[in-house]
């Protein structure tokens, strides 16, 4: 297997990769926090919050004393808080603020709901950490016994943002996928597609056109990217070459690696574009770090990376710690990885080798195996509906949509929902993107019925304060046109699954012309 051989020749030690599996998760995280604090000694942040004392407790204390000290001395940060207090100085070119040296790369991120653009620092340490975890994921493919050796000699198509980054004289900024693609190691160049020239292109449609023109020249075995944009690319290639499936162009295509959004709504659409099933592998690569990846086949969960530049804390996602609008309490309860419970939902806090400290990234996860540190992403702290206590998560929504689509034998790649008034009570208004013919009332009834089975709180409120469910069906292209209008086409951009009032009003005005 050529790529594995190349990795091993370049000094990748398998013992380092499997070290995590042989060590207690809490001990791995304890060591990682020690590394982070030690590296950050001398920064302005470390002086302000007494890293030396925490490290002393790590060196000489016993038990959990170090974490109690860490939790007591350092506040929990949202993006607005840490930007106001610290990261704005990093953005201005100041050195040694939250991490040693000067940060020269920032990933642009607005999540899927916030209007303002976030600048997430990407340090050299973070780029190396992302590369290391990427290599771990590649090596984990040895667990997929049915993959032939020749697959590892094929190309890897990575569809992401432009590697031609904006430079303002102090720092570079762009999509994390573009920053990462611009930093890939030299030994990976042979496998990487679409290549440096096309990867630099900023215009998304021109990039897709160029990839389509070159597609027949490449032997692609792996594709990586956000499902919506990968599906659009494959449809474009199939149409251009007048073939039946993508396998007519890429006969050795076997693996699709995706992340950032649930793949379930896209599954039916993908199945129409392939001649034989693909191996689907999920990753959890956020702008703040490479958090987890699917390490084993036939699982719908991902293994957290515990010894590579990230220290995790977990906030129970309940009414004690979060308000109805997803706003975090001032002093939330926080837990370490040994204190979590399977089956419960937690908002994720990160301390990282990019100078994020106790930082709320906004994702909500659930542990499915504490022993193996296996998780699934269930939504966002602000992406859930609880107008009257229905507590509907994005995970519930994805499953409800998938089940309704299966019942009606249709594909629903995109959807969004908002809570709206209904007289003196409440309703949910769903906008559903599908190119298949469907009776919207039948779709509404199917979706509503499945959600009542999936979520007891929703079922109770449907007989109480949640009086109506409305459904509007639109072509999927309307959702993508909206993304273009907002300047969020391609890369890691995803359509928001839940919309709040002002964003929903803007969306309704736009979508109204297509009803």
N, C-alpha and C positions, 0 to 999 in steps of 0.2 A: 504494500500500500504506500504509494509514493509520498503522499503528504505526511503520513505518520513518520516515514523514514527521514524526511527532511526536517521535521520537528525534532526528532531525536538527535540528529546530527548537529543541530544548532543548540544543543545543551539543555533541552527540556528533560527534566528528571521525573520519571513516573512516580518515584517515591514522594515527591513534593505534591503531586496531583492527588494521590490517594491518602496523604497524611490526614486530611480532614476526616476521612471515614474511620480512622483508628483512634481518634481523640475525642474526649468528652466535649460536647458543644460549648458548654459554659467555659471550660478551660481554654478552648480556642479563642473565644471572644475576649476572655481576660487578657490573653497574650496580645491580641490585636489591639485592644485599647491601650495597653502599655506601649506598643510600638508607635501608635498614633500620638500619644502624649509626649513620648520621648522625642520624636521627630519634630513636634511643634514647639518644644521648649525654646524660649527666646522670642517667640512671636508676641505681638501685642495682646492677642487674645489670651495666651497662656499666662502672661503677667497679670492680666486683669482678673483671672479666675483661679489662680493658684495651682497651676499644673504640678509644681514641684511637690506640694503637699499630697496630692493624689498619687503621684508616682512613688512617694515615700511609703504610702499606705500599701501600694501594690507590691513594693519590694519587701517590706518588713511586716505588714499586717497579716491577719489571718481572716479566712472566710470572706464575707461580702462587704467588709468595711470599706474597701476601695470604692465600690459602687455607691454606697450610701454617701460617701464624701463627694463623689463625682456628681451625683444627682442633687445634692444639697448646694454645691457651689456654682454649678452652671445652669442657667435657665433653659427652658425649652423654647426653641425659636420657630416661628413661621418665616416664610421668605421675606415678608415686609419688615419683620423685626430685625432679622440678621442683616438685611440689606441696609436698613437705616443705621444700625449701630456699627457695622463692620464692612460688609462687602462693597459699599459705595467707595470706600478708601482703596480697596483692591482694584476696583474698576478704574480708578483715577491713576493707577500705576504705582501706588505705594507698595513697598516691599514689606515682607514679614508681618502681615496683618493677622491672618488666621492660619497661614501655612508658610513655611520658609520660602524666601525668594519672592519674585514677582510673577504674577499670573498673567500669561500672555494669550490664553484662549478662554473664551466664554461661550457656553452652549446657550442658544436662545430657546426659551421654552415659555409657553403660556398655558401649559396643561391643555385642557379642552374646554375650559369655562371662563377663566380669567381673561379680561380684555387686555391688560397691560402685559408687556413682554418681560419675562424674567431673564436675568443674566446669571447663569450658573457657572461658577469658576471650574475650569478643567486644568489641573496641574499636570506636570510631567509624571508625577507619581500616580495620578489617576489614570493617565493614558497607559502606563505600563500595567496597572492593575487590570484595566479592561482587556488588554491584550492577553494577559495571563489567564484570565477567566475564559476568554474566547478559545484559547488553546486547550484548556480543560474540557470545554464543551466538545471540541473536535475530537479529543482523545476519548471522550465518553462514548463516541460512536462505535467503539469496539464492543460495547454492550449490545449493539444491534446486530445480532448474529446473521441476519439474512442479507446484509449489505455486501455485495461482491467487492473483491479487491480492486477491480478496475474502476470502481466508482471514485476512488481516492486519487485517480489520475485525471479526473475531469475538472472543468472550471466551476467557480463559485460566483454566481451573479448576485451582487449586493446592490439593491436599489435603494438609494438614500439621497440625502440632500447634497447640494453642491460642495465640492472640496475647494472651490474658489471662494474663500471667506472674505467678509468685509473687514477692512483694516482702517482704524481711525487715527493711526499714529502712535497709539499706546498698546492696543490689544486687537486680536482677531476675534470675530464673532460669527456664529453660524449654527446650523443644525448639528447636533452631536454626531449623527451618522456621517455628515460631511467632514467633520473634524477627525473622526476615527478613520475614515477611508483615506484621508490625506496623510495619516501617520502609519499606515500598514507596513510591516517589516519587509525588507527587500526580498526575502526568500518566499514571500507570499505573492509577489507580483505575477509570477507565472500562472497562478490559479485564479487571480482576481479579475473579474469582469464587472463593469464594461470597460475597464482600463482608465488610466489617468485623464486622458483627453476628454472623454465623454463625461466622466465623473465631475469635471470642473464646470460643466454647463449649468447655468443658473435657470434658464427657461425650462420649465418642467416638460412641456409638450415637445420642445425641440429635443430634449434628452430622450424621451420615449421614442421619438421618430428615429433618432440615431441608433438606439439600441435595437429597434425593429429592423433597420436596414442591415445591421451587422449580425443579427441573431443566427442566421443560417451558417455563419462562419465559425460559430463557437460550439464546443461540446460541453454543454452545461449539465452538471449532475446535482448541483445544489442551488437553491435560490433563497435569498434572505431579504426580508422587507415587510412593511405593513400590509396586511391582507388586501385592503381596498385597492392600493396602487399596484400591487403584484397582479391582482385579477384583471385590472384595466390593461396592464402591459400584455399579459398573455392573450387577452381578447384581441388586442391590437395586432399582435404577431400572427395569430391564427387567421385573422381577416386579411392581413397584408399578403400572406403566402397562399391564401385560399386552400387551407388544409382543414382537417377535421378536429385535431387536438394539438396541444403543445408538444406531445411526444412525436409528432411527425417532423418537428424541427429539432427537438432535443430528445432523442430516443433514450439517452442514459439518465434523464432527469428522475431522481428518486427521492430527494430530501427537500422539504420546505421548512425553513426556520423562521418563525414569526414571533412577534411580541408586541406589547403595548396596548392590545385590545383583544377581547375574546375572539377566537377563531370560529366559534360555532355558527354565528350568523352567515359566515362566508362559505361554509363547508359545501353546501349544495351547489353554489356557483362554481367552486373549484372543480367539483366532480364532473361537471359538464365539459370542462376544458382539458381533461386528461384522459388518456387511453387506459391507464391502469392506476391503482391507488398510489399515492405518495406517502412517505413517512413524514408525519408532521411533528416538529419539535418546537416546544415553546421556550422562550427566553424572557428574562425580566431585566432588561437593560434600560435603566432610567438615565436622565441627564445627570443625576447625582451619583451614579455608579452601577456596576454590573452586579445585581443583587442575587439572582438565582437563574438556574436553567434546568431543563428536563434532562435528568441524568440517565433515566432508564426507560426502555420502551414500554408501551401498553400502560402508561400512567398519564393522568391528567394533572399531575402536580410537578412542582419544581423544587430542586434542592438549593437551599440558601448557601451562599459562599461565605464561610465563617472566618477564613484566614487570609484575606486578601484586600486589606485597605478599608474595611468597613466594620463599624461597631454598631450593633442594632439594639434599640429599645422598643418596647411594645406598649402602646396605650390601649387598654380595653375600649372597644368602640361601643360605648353605652351612653346613656343620658347623663351619667355623672361627669363624663369627660368631654362630651360634645353636645352643643345645642342643636335645636331643630334645623338650623341653617348650616350645620356642619362646623360651626365656630368652636375652636378648642377652648376648654376651660383654662383659666390662668395658671393653675397648678395641678395638672392632670396626674393621675396615678400612672406610674411607669414601671415596667417589668423587664427583667432580663430573660434570655432565651431559656433558662432552666425553670422559669416561673410560669411560662405560658401553658395553656391547656388546649388539647386537640378539640376541634369543632367550634372554637370561639373566634370572634373577629377582633383584629387589632389594627389600629393605625400605626404606621411605621415611622420611627425616629431613626435618623442616621447621624453618625459621626464619621467623617471620611478623610481620606488623604488629599482632598481638595479644599480642606478648611471649612467644612460644614460641621457644626457641633450641636448635637441634640436637635437636629433639624427635622421638622415635620414635612415629609415629601408629599403628603396628601393621599397616599394609597392605603387601602384597607385590605388586609390579607387574613387568611384563615389557615391554621395548621391542620394538616391531614395526617401527619406523622411527626410527632415530637422527637422520637428516637432518631429519625433520619433527617430532621430539619426540613421536611417537605411541606410546601405551602401551595395555596392557590390564591390568586388575586380575586377579590370579590367586588371591588369598586373603589370609589374615591370618597374621602370624608365629606365632600360637598356634592357628590354625585349619588344621591339617594333621595327618595321621596318619603316624607313623613309629615304630610299636611295635618293629619289628624290621628297619628299613631300607627299608620300602616307599615312603616319601616321597610319600604321596598328597596332592596339593594340592586346594584347593577348586575350582580350575579343572578338574582331572581329574574331580572328583565331579560338577560341573555337566554336563560333557560326557557322562560315563557315564550319568547319569540321563536326559539328553535323548535319547541314542541308544537306551537301553532303552525309553523311553516311545514313541519313534517306531516301534520294532520291534513293539510290542504295541498301537499305536494308542490310547494312553491319555494322560491329562494328569496330571503329577505336579508340582503347584505347590510342595509343601513336602517337605523331608526333613531328617534329621539322622543322624549316625553317630558311634559311639564305639568305641574299642579296648577289648577285654575279654580276660581270661585264657581259655585253652582248654587245660585240663590244665596241663602245664608250658610250653606255647607260647601262641599268640595267635589272636584272631579279631576280626572287625569285625561290629558289630551295627548294622544300618540300620533306622531307622523311616521309612517312606515314606507320605506323605500323598496320597491320591488318592480321588476319588469314583467312579472307574470300577471295574468288576469285573475282577479280575486274579488269576491263580494266583501266589501269592507265591514258589513254588519256581521257576517259569518266569522270573519277574521277577528273582529272585536270580541265576539262571544267566546271563541276558542282561546284567545289570549287571556281574557278575564278569568275563564274557568281554570286554566293552568296556573295562573298566579295565585288563585285562591287555594289550590292544592299545595303549591310551593311555599306559601307564606301564610301562617295562621293569623297574624296581625292584619294582613290585607283582607283575608276572608271575613274577619270580624267587622272591620270598618266598612266593607262593601254592604253590610246590612245596617250600618249606622250612619257615619258622617260622610263617607265617600260614596256619593249618590250616583255618579255617572262615570262611564268610560267612553271617550270619544276617539274615533280613529279616522285619520285622513291618509289616503294612499296616494303616493307620488312615485314617478319613475326614480330609480336610484341616481340617475344622472343629475337630478335637481340638487341632491345633497352634495355632489361633487362640484357642481357649479357654485354653490354657496361657499364651499371651501376656497375655490379660486377667487371669488369676490372678496373674501376675507384675507387673501394672500397666504393661505395655509394649504396649498396644494402640494402633495408629494412629501418626501422625507418621512419624518416621524409624526406628521400631523394626523389626527383622528377626529372624526365628527363627534361632538359631545352627545353622550347618551341621555343626559339630563340637562335641561335648560332652566335657568332661573328667570324671573319676571322680565327684566329689560332685554335680555338676550332673546327670550322667546317672543317678545313683541316684535323685535326686529326680524326674526326668522319667519314669523307668521305673515308679516307684510311682504317679505320676499316670496315665500312659498305660495301666497294667495294667487299670484298670477298664473300658477301652473295647475291649480285645482281643476 
